[in-house]
Amino acid sequence: MAGIKGATSPGVHQFSQSRRVSNMNAMKSLCILGLVLLSLAATQAQVAGGVSQLEGASRKEALELLDATLAQLATGNGPNYKAINVTSVTEQSVSGTLNTYEVELDNGSDRKQCTVKIWSRLWLKENGTNIKIKCSGDDGELDRTW
């Protein structure tokens, strides 16, 4: 009996080692799956403060915002601009949404290449929208809030 107490059969040892290898493979698989899911989430979700190039439906919504904001600007004492050719639209989450457009603007008498920034904070009842327009060749920048 003394010999049986300390002895282990080869089958038990082999089963234990096989189980450890299986557990390690499972852990490796979980780690790889986690990394894949994390990278997919990073490419799908916009990081707070990160800048994203807009395409598809998001770009269309941003262009509608540009047209509506330029129309609102024209109703006040601002210039009457129309967007002719938009080459780039980006969006950034910064205490609201900051859309930046590289666009050709037409004011009826001439066309200019401009950068338009629209910062929207929809939860504010007053001063929730800010537009900045900086055109190449101009010294100043238009900056209006309503």
Backbone as CSV, one residue per row, in Angstrom:
resi,resn,N_x,N_y,N_z,CA_x,CA_y,CA_z,C_x,C_y,C_z
1,MET,0.794,-1.198,0.000,0.000,0.000,0.000,0.837,1.263,0.000
2,ALA,2.001,1.164,0.637,2.848,2.345,0.673,3.274,2.748,-0.718
3,GLY,3.461,1.780,-1.610,3.846,2.077,-2.984,2.722,2.710,-3.766
4,ILE,1.506,2.440,-3.455,0.354,2.972,-4.182,0.103,4.419,-3.819
5,LYS,0.368,4.773,-2.580,0.086,6.121,-2.097,0.826,7.189,-2.908
6,GLY,2.083,7.039,-3.161,2.867,8.062,-3.846,2.925,7.877,-5.344
7,ALA,2.440,6.799,-5.841,2.567,6.528,-7.270,1.399,7.129,-8.036
8,THR,1.712,7.613,-9.232,0.653,8.056,-10.136,0.783,7.242,-11.405
9,SER,-0.337,6.944,-11.941,-0.309,6.143,-13.154,0.037,7.029,-14.340
10,PRO,0.660,6.471,-15.383,1.042,7.264,-16.561,-0.171,7.925,-17.217
11,GLY,-1.322,7.315,-17.175,-2.526,7.877,-17.799,-2.975,9.167,-17.128
12,VAL,-2.869,9.237,-15.797,-3.271,10.435,-15.061,-2.331,11.585,-15.396
13,HIS,-1.022,11.318,-15.422,-0.050,12.356,-15.746,-0.250,12.875,-17.173
14,GLN,-0.486,11.978,-18.094,-0.686,12.354,-19.485,-1.966,13.177,-19.633
15,PHE,-3.030,12.802,-18.928,-4.286,13.535,-18.981,-4.104,14.948,-18.426
16,SER,-3.376,15.081,-17.327,-3.139,16.374,-16.693,-2.349,17.295,-17.626
17,GLN,-1.320,16.778,-18.285,-0.508,17.584,-19.206,-1.337,17.985,-20.423
18,SER,-2.124,17.089,-20.937,-2.984,17.377,-22.082,-3.998,18.463,-21.730
19,ARG,-4.502,18.421,-20.521,-5.481,19.417,-20.073,-4.827,20.796,-19.983
20,ARG,-3.569,20.846,-19.478,-2.862,22.124,-19.384,-2.614,22.712,-20.775
21,VAL,-2.208,21.885,-21.717,-1.969,22.344,-23.095,-3.276,22.859,-23.692
22,SER,-4.357,22.177,-23.453,-5.666,22.586,-23.963,-6.085,23.934,-23.367
23,ASN,-5.867,24.108,-22.060,-6.194,25.377,-21.400,-5.341,26.520,-21.949
24,MET,-4.054,26.251,-22.201,-3.181,27.289,-22.757,-3.627,27.677,-24.166
25,ASN,-4.007,26.693,-24.957,-4.497,26.988,-26.310,-5.779,27.803,-26.257
26,ALA,-6.637,27.478,-25.313,-7.882,28.227,-25.161,-7.593,29.677,-24.766
27,MET,-6.645,29.882,-23.869,-6.278,31.236,-23.449,-5.678,32.030,-24.612
28,LYS,-4.828,31.385,-25.396,-4.258,32.045,-26.572,-5.356,32.452,-27.540
29,SER,-6.302,31.558,-27.763,-7.415,31.855,-28.678,-8.238,33.022,-28.166
30,LEU,-8.502,33.060,-26.864,-9.264,34.172,-26.286,-8.513,35.492,-26.424
31,CYS,-7.204,35.460,-26.220,-6.406,36.682,-26.370,-6.435,37.181,-27.815
32,ILE,-6.278,36.286,-28.745,-6.305,36.670,-30.160,-7.684,37.212,-30.533
33,LEU,-8.742,36.547,-30.077,-10.102,37.023,-30.341,-10.309,38.409,-29.752
34,GLY,-9.826,38.622,-28.532,-9.939,39.936,-27.901,-9.232,41.017,-28.696
35,LEU,-8.035,40.720,-29.185,-7.300,41.700,-29.990,-8.012,42.010,-31.295
36,VAL,-8.566,40.986,-31.924,-9.305,41.193,-33.173,-10.529,42.061,-32.921
37,LEU,-11.279,41.768,-31.861,-12.472,42.560,-31.550,-12.111,43.996,-31.181
38,LEU,-11.033,44.167,-30.456,-10.590,45.503,-30.090,-10.194,46.314,-31.318
39,SER,-9.489,45.692,-32.254,-9.092,46.421,-33.462,-10.300,46.745,-34.333
40,LEU,-11.273,45.840,-34.385,-12.496,46.133,-35.136,-13.266,47.282,-34.505
41,ALA,-13.365,47.283,-33.191,-14.068,48.358,-32.499,-13.366,49.689,-32.730
42,ALA,-12.050,49.679,-32.733,-11.296,50.918,-32.938,-11.507,51.470,-34.340
43,THR,-11.649,50.605,-35.332,-11.839,51.095,-36.690,-13.283,51.509,-36.940
44,GLN,-14.221,50.980,-36.184,-15.632,51.290,-36.401,-16.101,52.497,-35.604
45,ALA,-15.561,52.692,-34.435,-16.033,53.767,-33.568,-15.095,54.961,-33.646
46,GLN,-15.689,56.138,-33.580,-14.869,57.334,-33.575,-14.373,57.563,-32.155
47,VAL,-13.107,57.782,-32.014,-12.513,58.052,-30.722,-12.847,59.486,-30.349
48,ALA,-13.244,59.715,-29.089,-13.570,61.063,-28.644,-12.380,61.975,-28.912
49,GLY,-12.632,63.063,-29.616,-11.572,64.000,-29.952,-10.839,63.655,-31.235
50,GLY,-11.040,62.445,-31.743,-10.383,62.026,-32.977,-11.084,62.597,-34.194
51,VAL,-10.340,62.787,-35.253,-10.888,63.338,-36.497,-11.183,62.188,-37.447
52,SER,-12.402,62.191,-38.016,-12.805,61.150,-38.967,-13.188,61.779,-40.290
53,GLN,-12.703,61.204,-41.370,-13.106,61.614,-42.720,-14.511,61.063,-42.941
54,LEU,-15.441,61.891,-43.389,-16.828,61.448,-43.564,-17.076,60.963,-44.985
55,GLU,-17.871,59.901,-45.067,-18.263,59.319,-46.349,-19.713,58.880,-46.261
56,GLY,-20.313,58.637,-47.405,-21.667,58.085,-47.471,-22.703,58.978,-46.826
57,ALA,-23.582,58.358,-46.029,-24.703,59.076,-45.402,-24.211,60.152,-44.431
58,SER,-23.121,59.883,-43.718,-22.574,60.872,-42.780,-22.088,62.111,-43.521
59,ARG,-21.457,61.905,-44.679,-20.989,63.034,-45.492,-22.188,63.834,-46.004
60,LYS,-23.227,63.134,-46.445,-24.418,63.814,-46.953,-25.047,64.682,-45.863
61,GLU,-25.145,64.161,-44.637,-25.691,64.942,-43.519,-24.824,66.159,-43.231
62,ALA,-23.509,65.989,-43.289,-22.597,67.107,-43.040,-22.729,68.179,-44.120
63,LEU,-22.935,67.765,-45.365,-23.124,68.740,-46.456,-24.442,69.490,-46.296
64,GLU,-25.479,68.807,-45.812,-26.749,69.475,-45.520,-26.564,70.501,-44.409
65,LEU,-25.766,70.146,-43.389,-25.462,71.090,-42.311,-24.734,72.308,-42.861
66,LEU,-23.773,72.090,-43.762,-23.035,73.198,-44.378,-23.992,74.127,-45.112
67,ASP,-24.866,73.572,-45.946,-25.813,74.403,-46.705,-26.747,75.181,-45.771
68,ALA,-27.263,74.516,-44.740,-28.184,75.167,-43.796,-27.464,76.262,-43.011
69,THR,-26.239,76.019,-42.609,-25.488,77.008,-41.832,-25.109,78.210,-42.692
70,LEU,-24.720,77.966,-43.946,-24.433,79.086,-44.852,-25.693,79.907,-45.123
71,ALA,-26.837,79.254,-45.234,-28.110,79.967,-45.429,-28.440,80.804,-44.197
72,GLN,-28.214,80.245,-43.010,-28.454,80.990,-41.763,-27.519,82.194,-41.670
73,LEU,-26.280,82.031,-42.075,-25.307,83.122,-42.071,-25.774,84.258,-42.975
74,ALA,-26.344,83.917,-44.128,-26.800,84.928,-45.097,-28.001,85.716,-44.595
75,THR,-28.801,85.134,-43.673,-29.974,85.860,-43.172,-29.591,86.971,-42.209
76,GLY,-28.424,86.853,-41.597,-27.946,87.909,-40.700,-27.179,88.939,-41.497
77,ASN,-26.108,89.430,-40.917,-25.290,90.416,-41.624,-24.068,89.763,-42.283
78,GLY,-24.125,88.438,-42.438,-23.006,87.709,-43.038,-23.086,87.671,-44.548
79,PRO,-22.042,87.215,-45.179,-22.035,87.097,-46.644,-22.967,85.973,-47.099
80,ASN,-23.307,86.014,-48.373,-24.188,85.011,-48.963,-23.332,84.039,-49.777
81,TYR,-22.894,82.971,-49.132,-22.038,81.978,-49.781,-22.847,80.760,-50.195
82,LYS,-22.416,80.152,-51.301,-22.930,78.850,-51.717,-21.733,77.931,-51.904
83,ALA,-21.868,76.715,-51.402,-20.798,75.724,-51.552,-20.868,75.167,-52.969
84,ILE,-19.762,75.245,-53.693,-19.716,74.766,-55.074,-19.072,73.385,-55.160
85,ASN,-17.891,73.245,-54.614,-17.154,71.995,-54.717,-16.533,71.678,-53.362
86,VAL,-17.004,70.612,-52.712,-16.479,70.206,-51.412,-15.481,69.075,-51.648
87,THR,-14.225,69.304,-51.284,-13.193,68.291,-51.519,-12.931,67.425,-50.296
88,SER,-13.264,67.911,-49.096,-12.997,67.146,-47.882,-13.983,67.541,-46.790
89,VAL,-14.460,66.535,-46.044,-15.319,66.781,-44.887,-14.842,65.881,-43.763
90,THR,-14.491,66.501,-42.639,-14.111,65.723,-41.465,-15.006,66.093,-40.295
91,GLU,-15.038,65.194,-39.314,-15.839,65.423,-38.115,-14.994,65.075,-36.901
92,GLN,-15.168,65.876,-35.853,-14.447,65.651,-34.609,-15.411,65.898,-33.459
93,SER,-15.387,65.005,-32.464,-16.213,65.181,-31.270,-15.430,65.973,-30.244
94,VAL,-15.874,67.209,-30.000,-15.215,68.096,-29.039,-16.282,68.933,-28.353
95,SER,-16.820,68.422,-27.259,-17.891,69.130,-26.558,-18.925,69.601,-27.576
96,GLY,-19.408,68.663,-28.345,-20.277,68.910,-29.484,-19.622,68.282,-30.695
97,THR,-19.943,68.816,-31.852,-19.375,68.280,-33.094,-18.736,69.405,-33.885
98,LEU,-17.500,69.173,-34.304,-16.788,70.137,-35.142,-16.601,69.518,-36.519
99,ASN,-17.299,70.083,-37.504,-17.146,69.641,-38.888,-16.235,70.638,-39.595
100,THR,-15.276,70.103,-40.343,-14.345,70.942,-41.098,-14.460,70.580,-42.573
101,TYR,-14.648,71.598,-43.392,-14.857,71.422,-44.829,-13.763,72.142,-45.599
102,GLU,-13.213,71.486,-46.585,-12.372,72.153,-47.583,-13.296,72.320,-48.780
103,VAL,-13.594,73.568,-49.120,-14.674,73.830,-50.062,-14.401,75.067,-50.909
104,GLU,-14.960,75.060,-52.102,-14.959,76.244,-52.948,-16.282,76.955,-52.702
105,LEU,-16.196,78.223,-52.293,-17.396,79.023,-52.016,-17.587,80.077,-53.089
106,ASP,-18.849,80.310,-53.422,-19.221,81.320,-54.414,-20.089,82.352,-53.706
107,ASN,-19.715,83.622,-53.795,-20.527,84.677,-53.180,-21.280,85.498,-54.228
108,GLY,-21.368,85.004,-55.447,-22.078,85.706,-56.506,-21.170,86.500,-57.418
109,SER,-20.055,86.983,-56.885,-19.141,87.756,-57.723,-17.807,87.043,-57.947
110,ASP,-17.407,86.206,-57.008,-16.184,85.431,-57.204,-16.221,84.138,-56.395
111,ARG,-15.282,83.248,-56.737,-15.172,81.957,-56.050,-13.842,81.914,-55.310
112,LYS,-13.871,81.281,-54.124,-12.668,81.195,-53.300,-12.550,79.792,-52.708
113,GLN,-11.301,79.339,-52.563,-11.032,78.098,-51.829,-10.996,78.454,-50.350
114,CYS,-11.804,77.747,-49.561,-11.935,78.111,-48.151,-11.953,76.878,-47.259
115,THR,-11.633,77.127,-46.004,-11.832,76.144,-44.955,-12.976,76.660,-44.097
116,VAL,-14.017,75.846,-43.970,-15.175,76.208,-43.167,-15.235,75.250,-41.985
117,LYS,-15.356,75.820,-40.784,-15.502,75.014,-39.575,-16.834,75.355,-38.930
118,ILE,-17.632,74.315,-38.690,-18.924,74.489,-38.027,-18.892,73.677,-36.737
119,TRP,-19.011,74.393,-35.629,-19.019,73.754,-34.320,-20.446,73.793,-33.805
120,SER,-21.061,72.628,-33.660,-22.456,72.519,-33.225,-22.536,71.951,-31.816
121,ARG,-23.249,72.672,-30.972,-23.552,72.208,-29.623,-25.057,72.332,-29.462
122,LEU,-25.766,71.322,-29.933,-27.218,71.374,-30.072,-27.958,71.532,-28.752
123,TRP,-27.357,71.184,-27.634,-28.035,71.279,-26.351,-28.124,72.715,-25.844
124,LEU,-27.350,73.630,-26.446,-27.403,75.029,-26.035,-28.544,75.741,-26.752
125,LYS,-29.349,76.473,-26.004,-30.465,77.204,-26.615,-29.967,78.463,-27.331
126,GLU,-28.891,79.052,-26.832,-28.286,80.231,-27.461,-26.812,79.944,-27.717
127,ASN,-26.305,80.501,-28.791,-24.884,80.360,-29.140,-24.462,78.898,-29.268
128,GLY,-25.337,78.074,-29.841,-25.047,76.652,-30.009,-24.347,76.314,-31.310
129,THR,-24.292,77.270,-32.238,-23.620,77.030,-33.520,-22.604,78.136,-33.769
130,ASN,-21.398,77.714,-34.138,-20.346,78.659,-34.491,-19.821,78.277,-35.868
131,ILE,-19.650,79.287,-36.727,-19.070,79.049,-38.050,-17.844,79.946,-38.210
132,LYS,-16.785,79.343,-38.711,-15.567,80.088,-39.040,-15.234,79.790,-40.488
133,ILE,-14.957,80.841,-41.242,-14.596,80.691,-42.651,-13.285,81.426,-42.888
134,LYS,-12.309,80.674,-43.367,-10.998,81.233,-43.712,-10.719,80.872,-45.163
135,CYS,-10.615,81.903,-46.015,-10.392,81.681,-47.446,-8.954,82.020,-47.810
136,SER,-8.419,81.267,-48.767,-7.054,81.523,-49.210,-6.991,82.914,-49.843
137,GLY,-5.950,83.639,-49.501,-5.776,84.992,-50.023,-6.396,86.051,-49.140
138,ASP,-7.256,85.689,-48.192,-7.867,86.653,-47.279,-7.028,86.750,-46.011
139,ASP,-6.931,87.956,-45.478,-6.169,88.149,-44.243,-6.952,87.692,-43.021
140,GLY,-8.216,87.998,-42.988,-9.016,87.712,-41.807,-9.807,86.424,-41.904
141,GLU,-10.552,86.177,-40.855,-11.414,84.994,-40.776,-12.790,85.440,-40.307
142,LEU,-13.834,84.980,-40.995,-15.187,85.254,-40.559,-15.473,84.336,-39.377
143,ASP,-16.046,84.861,-38.305,-16.329,84.081,-37.091,-17.666,84.567,-36.525
144,ARG,-18.707,83.731,-36.659,-20.045,84.095,-36.178,-20.621,82.966,-35.325
145,THR,-21.378,83.371,-34.320,-22.035,82.410,-33.433,-23.489,82.810,-33.259
146,TRP,-24.362,81.808,-33.285,-25.789,82.047,-33.004,-26.383,80.837,-32.344
